[in-house]
């Protein structure tokens, strides 16, 4: 089985909580769930699968700790690695930048040689715009704990079941 590392950036704890939920559903040890502010090249290189989570702040910006994290990842050869993205956003208050942070990471990592894990359809979400959507699909798993927390478990379960088919 491929070794999975989960890296998250979380200011309020929501993305950290989702990272823990994903880890639980995939059977990933808590020792393999990391705050992105502590990420190193050696850590990244020790995993076959990287699951990267961020919240979106302000007018569609990355969570602060991800700026250095993305810089580190862009400097590595991620060829042969599977990368899955998950993002937390607020589709009501920030409907025009919903989960944009996830889209920013996607754009930044496209040239690193990694293979992205399929995202999810945007059909079950209410938002007006997102740079994390390409051809009607989020580039990863979009989570809205502010307005749609009742759908989080179902969404995480469906996404992690898909990931299991790739391992």
N, C-alpha and C positions, 0 to 999 in steps of 0.2 A: 504494500500500500504506500502511496505517496505521502510524504511528510508535509503537514499543513502548519503554516504559521499565520496567525491573525494579528494584524497591526491596526490600531485604532487611534484616532485623535478625538478627544472628548473633553469639552469644557464644562458641561453641566452634568455629565454622567450618562446621558442617554445613549450615545454611541458605544460607550464602554459596556453598558447593559446589553445592547444588541449583540456586541461582539461575544459576550458571555453566553448569550442564548444560542448563537451560531455554533460556538465551541461545543456546547452541550449536545446539540443535535448531531454534530459530526463526530463526537467522541474525542475532541481535541483537548489535551491536558491544559490546565491553567498555566503551566510552565511555557506553553507555546502561544499564549495570548499576551501581546505586548503593547504598551503605550508607545506610540510612534516616536515620541520625544527621546526614547531610549534605543531606537533602532540603530544597528550598525551593519556594515557590509557583511561581516562574518555571520551575523544573525540571518540576514536575507539569504545568503549563499547556502545556509544549512537547510533550507526548505525547498521542496519541489512545487508547492502550491502556496501562493500568497493571497490571503484575503485581507483587503485593505478597506477600512471604514473611516468615514469622515462625516462631520456635520457640515452644514452650510451656514455662514454667518453674514451679517450685514446685507449688502446688495449682491449676494451670490458668491461670497468669498469662501476660501478654504478655512477650515479650523486652523488656528495659528500654528500648532505643532507640525502640521503637514508641509509647511513651506520648506523646512529643512529636510523633511522626509522625502518629498518629491525630488529635491535636489540630489539627495543621496541615491535614490533609485535610478534617476536619469543617468547617473554616472556609472551604472553597473550594466553588464551584459545579462539581460534576463532571458536570453534564448533558452528554450526548453522549459521555462517555468509557466505554469498556469496562474493567471491572476484573476481573481474575482473581486469586484467592488461592491461595497454597500454604503449607502448614504442615508443620513437622517435629515429631514427637513420639515418645514411647516407650510403645508399647501394652502392654508387660509391666509395667514398674515404675509407670507412671501410667495404668493401664487405664481409670480413672474420669474422667480429664481429658485424654484423648488428643486432641491438636491443638486444644485449647480456644482457644489464642491466635488461630488462624485464625477461629474463631467469634466471638471478641470484635471483631476488625476488621470482620467482616461486619455484625454488629449495629450497630457505630458508624457505618458508612458507608451504611447503608440509606436514610438521609434526605438524601443528598447529590446525588441525581439521576443517579447512575451506573447503568450496566446491568452486572450481574454475569455473568461467563462461567460457564457450567454447571460444576458440580463433578463429582465421581465417586461412583459407588455405593459404599456401605460394605460390600457383600456379601463382598468379598475381604479384609477386615480383621478382626483379632481384637482387640477392646477391649470395655469394659463400658459406657462412657458418654462422650459428647462434646457440648459445646455447638456444635460445628462441623457437626453432622448435623441436617438438616431433611428429614423425610419419607424416610428411608433413603438420603439423598445427603449426602456432605460438601459444604460450601459452596465448596469448591475442591479442590485436589490435596493429599491427605494422604500424607506420607512418614514411614516408620519405618526410619531407617538403623540403629537399634540392634538390631532384631530381624528385620527383613525387607529388608535391604539388597539381596538378590538380586532383589527385585521393583521396585527404584527405577527402573532404566532403562526397563523396560516401562511402568511407570506414567507416567513423565515423557513418554515417546514418545507414548502414547495421548492424554494431555492436550494436548500441544503440537500434535498432528495435528488435534485438535478446534479449537484456537485458530486454526490456519491456515485453516480453513473460514470463519472469521468476518472475516478480514482483506480 
